[in-house]
Amino acid sequence: MPESMNEVEILLVEDNPTDAELAMRALSKNNCANKLVWAKDGAEALDFVFCTGIYSGRTMNAPKVILLDLQLPKVSGLEVLRRIKSDERTKTIPVVVLTSSKEECDIAESYQYGVNSYISKPVEFDAFYKVIGETALYWRLVNHSPEQRGSKACPTR
């Protein structure tokens, strides 16, 4: 397993090759694609995050953000989200749902499972490009997560 698999900053979970290509171009334009892994279905995403299957040789290093589609083959995006957020080792990884669904039940369920942000994919090319770039920059550079700071839980006060 290449060392680069342990230094991933963005995990893009997207089954649509066109949307994935557009997202990767937008991320590249914003210098956010150097440490990106593209998982093409929910099962591959879970294998990556939990270092199983084809990623069993990977050290469990959390990406800075997961961009997650909901409509995925094998394992749904909601199930991927549920598993990530219910595991002590991975629950603090920021997960941004990036999907075409604007269904209230998808939005509500995503937040019930602990999503950090829910974004409906814009259908217009330029808007899609802008949303992806801004989202990645925020979660990679602006946001501070416990893993980045090396902090432990605060002592009981």
DOTORVEX-585971 format. One record per atom (N, C-alpha, C): residue in three letters; x, y, z. Coordinates in steps of 0.001 Angstrom, whole numbers, padded with zeros to 6 digits, always signed. Each point is the difference from the previous one (the first is absolute). Layout:
% residues N
ALAXYZ/...
This chain:
% residues 157
MET+000857-001182+000000/MET-000857+001182+000000/MET+000897+001237+000000/PRO-000173+000900-000989/PRO+000825+001200-000042/PRO-000224+000882+001222/GLU+001061+000658+000444/GLU-000079+000900+001157/GLU-001039+001097-000225/SER-000209+000408-001257/SER-000949+001070-000294/SER-001422-000351+000447/MET-000324-001284+000106/MET-001323-000408+000471/MET-000199+000360+001464/ASN+001088+000250+000721/ASN-000104+000358+001409/ASN-000041+001515+000214/GLU+000119+000766-001066/GLU+000040+001460+000115/GLU-001171+000667-000709/VAL-001105-000684-000108/VAL-001152+000515-000730/VAL-000654+001140+000764/GLU-000279+001084-000714/GLU-000704+001118+000602/GLU-001479-000007-000358/ILE-000327-000488-001200/ILE-001387-000016-000453/ILE-000339-001390-000512/LEU-001090-000547+000518/LEU-000562-001227-000535/LEU-001273+000401-000733/LEU+000001-000166-001318/LEU-001150+000297-000834/LEU-000743-001307-000247/VAL-001247-000072+000448/VAL-000804-001209-000165/VAL-001114+000337-000981/GLU+000190-000436-001249/GLU-000891+000389-001085/GLU-000019-001095-001056/ASP-001193-000500-000324/ASP-000093-001073-000999/ASP-000132+000518-001424/ASN-000390+001248-000182/ASN-000170+000565-001330/ASN+001346+000518-000512/PRO+000564-000631-001034/PRO+001328+000412-000484/PRO+000053+001456-000467/THR-001092+000504-000575/THR-000018+001397-000459/THR+000071+000948+001183/ASP-000826-000246+001019/ASP+000035+000850+001195/ASP+001350-000106+000704/ALA+000553-001204+000059/ALA+001308-000185+000640/ALA+001081+000766-000750/GLU-000027-000071-001325/GLU+000995+000715-000809/GLU-000118+001509+000199/LEU-001231+000512-000006/LEU-000204+001431+000244/LEU+000493+000397+001387/ALA-000307-000817+000990/ALA+000446+000292+001367/ALA+001523-000006+000073/MET+000635-000984-000618/MET+001458-000075+000051/MET+000651+001168-000738/ARG-000615+000450-001091/ARG+000522+001183-000708/ARG-000109+001239+000879/ALA-001150+000171+000646/ALA-000189+001153+000880/ALA+000984-000044+001166/LEU+000204-001183+000552/LEU+000950-000142+001109/LEU+001420+000271-000466/SER+000332-000465-001185/SER+001327+000233-000560/SER+000241+001488-000232/LYS-001006+000683-000522/LYS+000112+001446-000251/LYS+000279+000753+001291/ASN-000528-000506+001104/ASN+000204+000627+001309/ASN+001143-000646+000785/ASN+000861-000737-000706/ASN+001153-000675+000608/ASN-000406-000925+001145/CYS-001111-000694-000168/CYS-000509-000891+001035/CYS-000038-001457-000452/ALA+000608-000318-001132/ALA-000136-001351-000536/ALA+001256-000852+000167/ASN+001040+000539+000591/ASN+001242-000752+000127/ASN-000146-001244+000853/LYS-000791+000089+001045/LYS-000157-001111+000943/LYS-001462-000405+000059/LEU-000521-000411-001157/LEU-001395-000351-000141/LEU-000122-001463-000403/VAL-000987-000676+000580/VAL-000345-001357-000419/VAL-001458+000031-000426/TRP-000277-000647-001133/TRP-001359-000091-000511/TRP-000515-001416+000232/ALA-001018-000118+000834/ALA-000687-001277+000219/ALA-001257+000010-000854/LYS-000191-001047-000780/LYS-001081-000034-000980/LYS-001308-000581+000528/ASP+000003-000504+001227/ASP-001230-000507+000605/ASP+000150+000018+001517/GLY-001106-000262+000691/GLY+000008+000057+001458/GLY+000883-001046+000648/ALA+000057-001198-000586/ALA+000832-001068+000564/ALA+001478+000377-000068/GLU+000430+000571-001120/GLU+001396+000425-000131/GLU+000323+001117+000992/ALA-000953+000912+000205/ALA+000214+001087+000963/ALA+000216-000558+001406/LEU-000832-000956+000393/LEU+000147-000608+001329/LEU+001316-000775+000110/ASP+000379-000701-001058/ASP+001291-000700+000006/ASP+001139+000986+000196/PHE-000079+001147-000677/PHE+001060+000997+000137/PHE+000052+000546+001431/VAL-001126+000446+000491/VAL-000047+000627+001324/VAL+000441-000967+001099/PHE-000456-001247-000095/PHE+000288-000964+001062/PHE+001161-000951-000324/CYS+000723+000295-001091/CYS+001209-000763-000365/CYS-000289-001490-000145/THR-001020-000320-000780/THR-000359-001390-000258/THR+000018-000239-001512/GLY-000235-001242-000399/GLY-000058-000323-001422/GLY+001281+000393-000711/ILE-000149+000679-001142/ILE+001186+000385-000776/ILE+000877+001023+000726/TYR-000524+000619+001055/TYR+000755+000984+000776/TYR+000494-000563+001330/SER+000037-001310+000129/SER+000374-000606+001285/SER+001444+000304+000407/GLY+000849+000370-000920/GLY+001381+000343+000349/GLY+000187+001457+000367/ARG-001052+000775-000061/ARG+000072+001437+000278/ARG-000030+000254+001500/THR+000778+000972+000446/THR-000056+000434+001393/THR-001249+000853+000167/MET-000685-000176+001109/MET-001241+000745+000210/MET+000292+001452+000338/ASN+000122+000813-001043/ASN+000159+001444+000110/ASN-001240+000628-000603/ALA-000669+000823+000744/ALA-001248+000590-000465/ALA+000259+001071-001048/PRO-000818+000016-001059/PRO+000078+001130-000928/PRO-000493+001260+000700/LYS+000363+001166-000521/LYS-000473+001245+000595/LYS-001486+000209-000248/VAL-000503-000578-001089/VAL-001423+000114-000312/VAL-000405-001136-000945/ILE-001237-000431+000143/ILE-000586-000973-000914/ILE-001141+000696-000727/LEU+000063+000009-001332/LEU-001078+000513-000836/LEU-000813-001210-000439/LEU-001229-000102+000454/LEU-000777-001225-000106/LEU-001305+000190-000766/ASP-000149-000730-001092/ASP-001273-000054-000702/ASP-000920-000940+000777/LEU-001302+000175-000126/LEU-000936-000890+000695/LEU-000416-001192-000850/GLN-000171+000226-001285/GLN-000489-001046-000896/GLN+001195-000811-000509/LEU+000363-001040+000744/LEU+001172-000809-000327/LEU-000374-001465-000161/PRO+000722-000714-000865/PRO-000204-001451-000082/PRO+000678-000713+001175/LYS-000393-001214+000229/LYS+000526-000919+001021/LYS-000401+000389+001406/VAL+000416+001169+000466/VAL-000380+000506+001321/VAL-000418+001456-000198/SER-001177+000364+000482/SER-000499+001368-000200/SER+000862+001022+000732/GLY-000066+001229-000468/GLY+000727+001075+000658/GLY-000453+000214+001437/LEU-001291-000154+000259/LEU-000492+000149+001374/LEU+000577-001081+000911/GLU+000142-001220-000512/GLU+000588-001073+000805/GLU+001493+000251+000229/VAL+000693+000511-001006/VAL+001415+000363+000162/VAL+000118+001049+001100/LEU-000833+001030-000082/LEU-000002+001056+001008/LEU-000280-000560+001386/ARG-001017-000848+000116/ARG-000369-000583+001291/ARG+001174-000769+000602/ARG+000665-000804-000806/ARG+001113-000801+000515/ARG+001181+000863+000417/ILE+000309+001016-000787/ILE+001127+000879+000340/ILE-000282+000747+001296/LYS-001192+000539+000124/LYS-000327+000826+001164/LYS-000317-000815+001250/SER-000217-001300-000136/SER-000293-000820+001177/SER+001240-000728+000530/ASP+001132+000177-000629/ASP+001235-000659+000421/ASP+000901+001016+000705/GLU+000458-000321+001189/GLU+000854+000905+000787/GLU+001244+000448-000769/ARG+000541-000876-000837/ARG+001238+000311-000714/ARG-000208+001007-001126/THR-001221+000125-000488/THR-000228+000802-001202/THR-001079+001077+000149/LYS-000661+000055+001140/LYS-001160+000885+000121/LYS+000327+001486-000117/THR+001260+000399+000199/THR+000329+001421-000114/THR+000447+000406-001404/ILE+000072-000955-000933/ILE+000351+000361-001381/ILE-001138+000844-000572/PRO+000300+001191-000497/PRO-001059+000795-000621/PRO-000528-000692-001258/VAL-001316-000131-000067/VAL-000651-000590-001168/VAL-000953+001036-000580/VAL+000191+000281-001291/VAL-000864+000916-000723/VAL-000770-000815-001021/VAL-001319-000039+000159/VAL-000827-000657-001001/VAL-000086+000944-001186/LEU+000345-000522-001159/LEU-000035+000750-001254/LEU-000816-000841-000968/THR-001273+000345-000152/THR-000934-000870-000707/THR-000985+000806-000825/SER-000651-000668-000919/SER-001031+000661-000796/SER-001341+000045+000744/SER-000122-000760+001067/SER-001256-000069+000749/SER-000252+001273+000813/LYS-001215+000504-000148/LYS-000460+001116+000829/LYS-001162-000458+000871/GLU-000160-001321+000102/GLU-001092-000577+000777/GLU+000188+000303+001484/GLU-001061+000500+000628/GLU+000063+000348+001421/GLU+000396-001200+000858/CYS-000484-001200-000370/CYS+000332-001184+000801/CYS+001496-000330-000095/ASP+000624+000208-001150/ASP+001444-000232-000127/ASP+000797+001003+000829/ILE-000438+001248-000039/ILE+000678+001048+000774/ILE-000127-000304+001493/ALA-001221-000278+000449/ALA-000237-000268+001426/ALA+000769-001228+000471/GLU-000041-001070-000786/GLU+000697-001225+000401/GLU+001520+000208+000027/SER+000518+000762-000945/SER+001436+000286-000012/SER+000419+000709+001286/TYR-000792+000974+000409/TYR+000333+000717+001241/TYR-000211-000870+001230/GLN-000973-000883-000037/GLN-000192-000926+001123/GLN+001221-000903+000167/TYR+000631-000354-001117/TYR+001196-000855+000056/TYR+001275+000780+000279/GLY-000070+001327+000007/GLY+001168+000781+000382/GLY+000762+000670-001119/VAL-000623+000192-001167/VAL+000688+000667-001099/VAL+000430+001399+000441/ASN+001111+000469-000522/ASN+000499+001328+000345/ASN-000562+001082-000908/SER-000371-000391-001218/SER-000570+000945-000947/SER-000754-000786-001074/TYR-001059+000589-000530/TYR-000798-000638-001048/TYR-000112+000984-001141/ILE+000514-000379-001152/ILE+000000+000878-001168/ILE-000669-000721-001159/SER-001002+000650-000593/SER-000604-000526-001221/SER+000860+000440-001171/LYS+000368-000962-000847/LYS+000857+000311-001151/LYS-000711+000978-000927/PRO+000636+001119-000271/PRO-000584+000904-000998/PRO+000046-000667-001376/VAL-001027+000222-000802/VAL-000016-000606-001330/VAL+000812+000811-001004/GLU+000167+001284+000251/GLU+000769+000840-000898/GLU+001489-000231+000239/PHE+000756-000179-001074/PHE+001409-000355+000059/PHE+000814+000958+000878/ASP-000077+001300-000264/ASP+000819+000968+000745/ASP-000339+000000+001487/ALA-001275-000125+000317/ALA-000420-000034+001405/ALA+000514-001266+000682/PHE-000065-001131-000695/PHE+000513-001267+000540/PHE+001492+000125+000287/TYR+000719+000519-000960/TYR+001443+000203+000104/TYR+000342+000860+001229/LYS-000739+001102+000156/LYS+000249+000933+001103/LYS-000305-000642+001362/VAL-001127-000697+000086/VAL-000393-000633+001269/VAL+001035-001033+000438/ILE+000459-000819-000926/ILE+000999-001027+000338/ILE+001288+000654+000495/GLY+000481+000977-000726/GLY+001246+000671+000388/GLY-000090+000666+001354/GLU-001075+000751+000225/GLU-000167+000698+001276/GLU-000160-000980+001160/THR-000728-001072-000228/THR-000213-001005+001044/THR+001320-000636+000408/ALA+000782-000406-000972/ALA+001288-000641+000293/ALA+000946+000959+000707/LEU+000067+001231-000461/LEU+000890+000972+000651/LEU-000398+000219+001457/TYR-001300+000124+000250/TYR-000446+000200+001378/TYR+000414-001163+000887/TRP-000340-001233-000395/TRP+000239-001149+000863/TRP+001472-000357+000097/ARG+000798+000316-001021/ARG+001434-000313+000050/ARG+000793+001073+000735/LEU-000351+001271-000202/LEU+000859+001075+000477/LEU-000577+000828+001137/VAL-001284+000211+000025/VAL-000601+000877+001000/VAL-000415-000768+001246/ASN-000664-001124-000190/ASN-000508-000789+001114/ASN+001140-000631+000803/HIS-000181-000062+001314/HIS+000951-000699+000876/HIS-000719-001193+000616/SER+000584-001169-000195/SER-000573-001198+000603/SER+000934-000494+001095/PRO-000482-000844+000892/PRO+000865-000500+001076/PRO+001263-000688-000521/GLU-000090-000729-001112/GLU+001157-000706-000534/GLU+001093+000956-000434/GLN-000377+001140-000592/GLN+000978+000956-000490/GLN+000776+000646+001143/ARG-000626+000195+001107/ARG+000630+000708+001110/ARG+000649-000940+000994/GLY-000225-001289-000173/GLY+000587-000966+000920/GLY-000585+000091+001393/SER-001200+000553+000109/SER-000577+000214+001321/SER-000700-001249+000517/LYS-000089-000085+001267/LYS-000735-001071+000680/LYS-001289+000619+000532/ALA-000855-000842+000491/ALA-001246+000501+000594/ALA+000335+000897+001182/CYS-000807+001005+000199/CYS+000216+000915+001114/CYS-000276-000730+001314/PRO+000760+000313+001038/PRO-000274-000635+001287/PRO-001363+000432+000521/THR-000593-000851+000788/THR-001301+000321+000600/THR+000182+001199+000907/ARG-000891+000927-000137/ARG+000119+001251+000786/ARG-000846-000094+001238/
